[in-house]
Amino acid sequence: MRSPSCRAVPTALTQIQGNLHPPLAKPLIEIGKLVIGGLADFYATDVPKIFADELKGQAATDFAAANNAA
């Protein structure tokens, strides 16, 4: 099994944060909150349901750890 892409999320968010230089326009802040908030909900609720039947044993444990970090 390939490494879950959710492992890359914490690094990506750190990179995104490092590229933000205040002051930021309010519309950009609102868009960012919607996008990142939507991803947080997606990883927390939808992704585990999608893979629940496919992952067993250590793969399920590894996936849960990576997804929780995301």
VMD Tcl script that builds the backbone (N, CA, C; Angstrom):
set m [mol new atoms 210]
animate dup $m
set s [atomselect $m all]
$s set {name element resname resid chain x y z} {
  {N N MET 1 A 0.847 -1.191 0.000}
  {CA C MET 1 A 0.000 0.000 0.000}
  {C C MET 1 A 0.881 1.239 0.000}
  {N N ARG 2 A 0.494 2.197 -0.767}
  {CA C ARG 2 A 1.222 3.454 -0.801}
  {C C ARG 2 A 0.977 4.235 0.480}
  {N N SER 3 A 1.892 5.126 0.777}
  {CA C SER 3 A 1.765 5.981 1.948}
  {C C SER 3 A 0.564 6.902 1.789}
  {N N PRO 4 A -0.276 7.032 2.830}
  {CA C PRO 4 A -1.443 7.913 2.719}
  {C C PRO 4 A -1.038 9.361 2.468}
  {N N SER 5 A -1.714 9.994 1.532}
  {CA C SER 5 A -1.407 11.388 1.219}
  {C C SER 5 A -1.698 12.303 2.396}
  {N N CYS 6 A -2.522 11.852 3.332}
  {CA C CYS 6 A -2.826 12.693 4.487}
  {C C CYS 6 A -1.583 12.934 5.341}
  {N N ARG 7 A -0.544 12.109 5.168}
  {CA C ARG 7 A 0.711 12.351 5.892}
  {C C ARG 7 A 1.352 13.667 5.475}
  {N N ALA 8 A 1.061 14.132 4.282}
  {CA C ALA 8 A 1.665 15.355 3.769}
  {C C ALA 8 A 0.941 16.617 4.248}
  {N N VAL 9 A -0.248 16.473 4.808}
  {CA C VAL 9 A -1.052 17.635 5.175}
  {C C VAL 9 A -0.372 18.522 6.213}
  {N N PRO 10 A 0.162 17.995 7.328}
  {CA C PRO 10 A 0.803 18.904 8.293}
  {C C PRO 10 A 1.948 19.715 7.690}
  {N N THR 11 A 2.759 19.093 6.857}
  {CA C THR 11 A 3.863 19.806 6.208}
  {C C THR 11 A 3.329 20.860 5.250}
  {N N ALA 12 A 2.316 20.500 4.487}
  {CA C ALA 12 A 1.727 21.460 3.550}
  {C C ALA 12 A 1.154 22.670 4.277}
  {N N LEU 13 A 0.480 22.430 5.393}
  {CA C LEU 13 A -0.091 23.551 6.148}
  {C C LEU 13 A 0.998 24.446 6.725}
  {N N THR 14 A 2.092 23.858 7.169}
  {CA C THR 14 A 3.215 24.655 7.668}
  {C C THR 14 A 3.787 25.514 6.547}
  {N N GLN 15 A 3.910 24.942 5.352}
  {CA C GLN 15 A 4.414 25.692 4.203}
  {C C GLN 15 A 3.456 26.817 3.826}
  {N N ILE 16 A 2.175 26.529 3.846}
  {CA C ILE 16 A 1.176 27.557 3.539}
  {C C ILE 16 A 1.285 28.699 4.536}
  {N N GLN 17 A 1.361 28.353 5.804}
  {CA C GLN 17 A 1.453 29.374 6.852}
  {C C GLN 17 A 2.716 30.221 6.668}
  {N N GLY 18 A 3.814 29.572 6.285}
  {CA C GLY 18 A 5.065 30.302 6.074}
  {C C GLY 18 A 5.017 31.257 4.900}
  {N N ASN 19 A 4.106 31.012 3.972}
  {CA C ASN 19 A 3.974 31.879 2.801}
  {C C ASN 19 A 2.986 33.022 2.992}
  {N N LEU 20 A 2.316 33.050 4.123}
  {CA C LEU 20 A 1.361 34.125 4.385}
  {C C LEU 20 A 2.076 35.282 5.076}
  {N N HIS 21 A 1.954 36.427 4.485}
  {CA C HIS 21 A 2.626 37.604 5.029}
  {C C HIS 21 A 1.593 38.698 5.263}
  {N N PRO 22 A 1.303 39.001 6.533}
  {CA C PRO 22 A 0.329 40.052 6.845}
  {C C PRO 22 A 0.819 41.401 6.339}
  {N N PRO 23 A -0.080 42.319 6.129}
  {CA C PRO 23 A -1.530 42.188 6.306}
  {C C PRO 23 A -2.160 41.440 5.134}
  {N N LEU 24 A -3.178 40.673 5.444}
  {CA C LEU 24 A -3.926 39.936 4.431}
  {C C LEU 24 A -5.300 40.562 4.261}
  {N N ALA 25 A -5.759 40.596 3.026}
  {CA C ALA 25 A -7.093 41.130 2.744}
  {C C ALA 25 A -8.139 40.207 3.374}
  {N N LYS 26 A -9.168 40.791 3.954}
  {CA C LYS 26 A -10.206 40.018 4.625}
  {C C LYS 26 A -10.825 38.945 3.722}
  {N N PRO 27 A -11.105 39.232 2.446}
  {CA C PRO 27 A -11.658 38.177 1.589}
  {C C PRO 27 A -10.717 36.966 1.462}
  {N N LEU 28 A -9.416 37.206 1.428}
  {CA C LEU 28 A -8.465 36.097 1.357}
  {C C LEU 28 A -8.487 35.268 2.637}
  {N N ILE 29 A -8.617 35.928 3.754}
  {CA C ILE 29 A -8.706 35.227 5.037}
  {C C ILE 29 A -9.958 34.360 5.072}
  {N N GLU 30 A -11.065 34.898 4.633}
  {CA C GLU 30 A -12.318 34.143 4.632}
  {C C GLU 30 A -12.244 32.927 3.704}
  {N N ILE 31 A -11.654 33.099 2.538}
  {CA C ILE 31 A -11.497 31.976 1.607}
  {C C ILE 31 A -10.615 30.900 2.237}
  {N N GLY 32 A -9.531 31.312 2.848}
  {CA C GLY 32 A -8.632 30.371 3.508}
  {C C GLY 32 A -9.328 29.588 4.605}
  {N N LYS 33 A -10.134 30.259 5.402}
  {CA C LYS 33 A -10.874 29.584 6.474}
  {C C LYS 33 A -11.845 28.561 5.901}
  {N N LEU 34 A -12.511 28.915 4.817}
  {CA C LEU 34 A -13.443 27.978 4.194}
  {C C LEU 34 A -12.727 26.754 3.638}
  {N N VAL 35 A -11.621 26.983 2.945}
  {CA C VAL 35 A -10.902 25.876 2.312}
  {C C VAL 35 A -10.286 24.959 3.363}
  {N N ILE 36 A -9.540 25.525 4.274}
  {CA C ILE 36 A -8.867 24.709 5.290}
  {C C ILE 36 A -9.892 24.086 6.235}
  {N N GLY 37 A -10.915 24.828 6.597}
  {CA C GLY 37 A -11.970 24.269 7.441}
  {C C GLY 37 A -12.681 23.120 6.752}
  {N N GLY 38 A -12.911 23.266 5.462}
  {CA C GLY 38 A -13.539 22.196 4.694}
  {C C GLY 38 A -12.664 20.955 4.631}
  {N N LEU 39 A -11.351 21.160 4.477}
  {CA C LEU 39 A -10.433 20.022 4.465}
  {C C LEU 39 A -10.401 19.329 5.818}
  {N N ALA 40 A -10.439 20.115 6.879}
  {CA C ALA 40 A -10.426 19.524 8.219}
  {C C ALA 40 A -11.640 18.620 8.415}
  {N N ASP 41 A -12.802 19.099 8.027}
  {CA C ASP 41 A -14.016 18.280 8.136}
  {C C ASP 41 A -13.931 17.048 7.243}
  {N N PHE 42 A -13.415 17.217 6.050}
  {CA C PHE 42 A -13.281 16.114 5.101}
  {C C PHE 42 A -12.387 15.012 5.673}
  {N N TYR 43 A -11.219 15.394 6.193}
  {CA C TYR 43 A -10.309 14.401 6.763}
  {C C TYR 43 A -10.874 13.778 8.037}
  {N N ALA 44 A -11.604 14.543 8.810}
  {CA C ALA 44 A -12.137 14.020 10.076}
  {C C ALA 44 A -13.318 13.077 9.888}
  {N N THR 45 A -14.185 13.355 8.919}
  {CA C THR 45 A -15.413 12.571 8.808}
  {C C THR 45 A -15.507 11.711 7.560}
  {N N ASP 46 A -15.187 12.264 6.407}
  {CA C ASP 46 A -15.396 11.547 5.149}
  {C C ASP 46 A -14.310 10.517 4.839}
  {N N VAL 47 A -13.056 10.906 5.001}
  {CA C VAL 47 A -11.963 10.015 4.626}
  {C C VAL 47 A -11.997 8.696 5.403}
  {N N PRO 48 A -12.168 8.714 6.721}
  {CA C PRO 48 A -12.223 7.430 7.431}
  {C C PRO 48 A -13.359 6.523 6.950}
  {N N LYS 49 A -14.481 7.101 6.596}
  {CA C LYS 49 A -15.603 6.300 6.090}
  {C C LYS 49 A -15.262 5.668 4.744}
  {N N ILE 50 A -14.589 6.418 3.904}
  {CA C ILE 50 A -14.244 5.934 2.567}
  {C C ILE 50 A -13.352 4.703 2.652}
  {N N PHE 51 A -12.386 4.721 3.565}
  {CA C PHE 51 A -11.405 3.651 3.631}
  {C C PHE 51 A -11.689 2.607 4.704}
  {N N ALA 52 A -12.758 2.737 5.437}
  {CA C ALA 52 A -13.036 1.839 6.565}
  {C C ALA 52 A -13.045 0.375 6.168}
  {N N ASP 53 A -13.626 0.027 5.048}
  {CA C ASP 53 A -13.720 -1.371 4.634}
  {C C ASP 53 A -12.444 -1.891 3.982}
  {N N GLU 54 A -11.559 -1.001 3.577}
  {CA C GLU 54 A -10.362 -1.394 2.840}
  {C C GLU 54 A -9.148 -1.633 3.734}
  {N N LEU 55 A -9.073 -0.940 4.847}
  {CA C LEU 55 A -7.873 -0.989 5.674}
  {C C LEU 55 A -8.070 -1.912 6.868}
  {N N LYS 56 A -7.105 -2.786 7.053}
  {CA C LYS 56 A -7.146 -3.735 8.159}
  {C C LYS 56 A -5.790 -3.762 8.847}
  {N N GLY 57 A -5.774 -4.138 10.104}
  {CA C GLY 57 A -4.532 -4.338 10.847}
  {C C GLY 57 A -3.654 -3.116 10.915}
  {N N GLN 58 A -2.360 -3.320 10.645}
  {CA C GLN 58 A -1.383 -2.236 10.745}
  {C C GLN 58 A -1.668 -1.114 9.758}
  {N N ALA 59 A -2.178 -1.462 8.583}
  {CA C ALA 59 A -2.514 -0.428 7.598}
  {C C ALA 59 A -3.582 0.508 8.154}
  {N N ALA 60 A -4.564 -0.044 8.852}
  {CA C ALA 60 A -5.616 0.782 9.456}
  {C C ALA 60 A -5.043 1.661 10.561}
  {N N THR 61 A -4.134 1.101 11.355}
  {CA C THR 61 A -3.502 1.870 12.436}
  {C C THR 61 A -2.664 3.010 11.865}
  {N N ASP 62 A -1.863 2.697 10.839}
  {CA C ASP 62 A -1.032 3.727 10.211}
  {C C ASP 62 A -1.884 4.820 9.580}
  {N N PHE 63 A -2.945 4.402 8.913}
  {CA C PHE 63 A -3.833 5.376 8.282}
  {C C PHE 63 A -4.483 6.271 9.325}
  {N N ALA 64 A -4.969 5.699 10.411}
  {CA C ALA 64 A -5.634 6.481 11.459}
  {C C ALA 64 A -4.670 7.514 12.045}
  {N N ALA 65 A -3.431 7.115 12.286}
  {CA C ALA 65 A -2.450 8.059 12.834}
  {C C ALA 65 A -2.174 9.200 11.865}
  {N N ALA 66 A -1.994 8.860 10.591}
  {CA C ALA 66 A -1.713 9.903 9.592}
  {C C ALA 66 A -2.922 10.806 9.401}
  {N N ASN 67 A -4.109 10.227 9.367}
  {CA C ASN 67 A -5.325 11.018 9.157}
  {C C ASN 67 A -5.612 11.918 10.346}
  {N N ASN 68 A -5.366 11.434 11.548}
  {CA C ASN 68 A -5.571 12.265 12.746}
  {C C ASN 68 A -4.604 13.449 12.768}
  {N N ALA 69 A -3.389 13.229 12.317}
  {CA C ALA 69 A -2.423 14.328 12.238}
  {C C ALA 69 A -2.860 15.358 11.207}
  {N N ALA 70 A -3.486 14.870 10.137}
  {CA C ALA 70 A -3.959 15.781 9.089}
  {C C ALA 70 A -5.085 16.620 9.626}
}
mol reanalyze $m
mol bondsrecalc $m
mol representation Tube
mol addrep $m
